[in-house]
């Protein structure tokens, strides 16, 4: 039995076919252009296999209310050609198979909770820090949804006094986390991409401070047993120690040390590496095949 898995990103679409055990049978990627350009290529790829179901981890925002007439649609994305696009229903109709959808970060969070660094926990948070910043919160095995889905990247943080761009670069909010700490914000502020900056560059002191604000807020708000930081920016592994240290400073002893330790086992790297997103889409597909596509918490 084969399952289709789609990690639908703003830059590229990663498509995979996986077997019952989660082994990858086939995998390709296509650029994220307009739906008219991108969807036919994806549909043709999946039609080449006999699939039991398809799971989609997608950039958002998304309509994830099963009672909504537009359930499974991309909503107010800045990628205008995809705005209000009914991606779930198109795949279901064209492939004639069950399908399930969640945000890309919720998919990654689900994979880390079931198979990765958060396995065995009741509450965990997965955060991707890359082109944007997004977060998926897992409680008791299910991604949390409510009015919509968590938008961790758009929480307000306190700008550092030494930040030369204290308002950040988000088109919606001044000094939100994404506008201050995502990859494009780093590049706009310093004129170089994150991967080109040396470890002693002042960018990283700012970055670790902003991400520590997120971690402290998350620990106080949701009490996660694990905060997993992934994405392209977090490939700078030296950031982890600084984030842990600054998170402890912000908490100032409020959460007992016996629960936190030095945060080495609380703020961690993804256990699945860069495969968290596609693995999460595979798990969504398995749920759809079993008739339980809605994994709302």
Secondary structure, 3 states (H helix, E strand, C coil): CEEEEEEECCCEEEEEEECCCCCEEEEEEEECCCHHHHHHHHHHHHHCCCEEEEEEEECCCECCCCCCCCCCCECCCCCHHHCCCCHHHHHHHHHCCEEEEEEHHHHHHHHHHHHCCCCCCCEEEEEEECCCEEEEEEECCEECECCCECCHHHCECCCCCCCCCCCCCCCCCCCEHHHHHCHHHHHHHHCCCHHHCCCCCHHHHHHHHHHHHHHHHHHHHHCCCEEEEECCHHHCCCHHHHHHHHHHHHHCCCCCHHHHCCCCCCEECCCCHHHHHHHHHHHHHHHHHCCCCCCEC
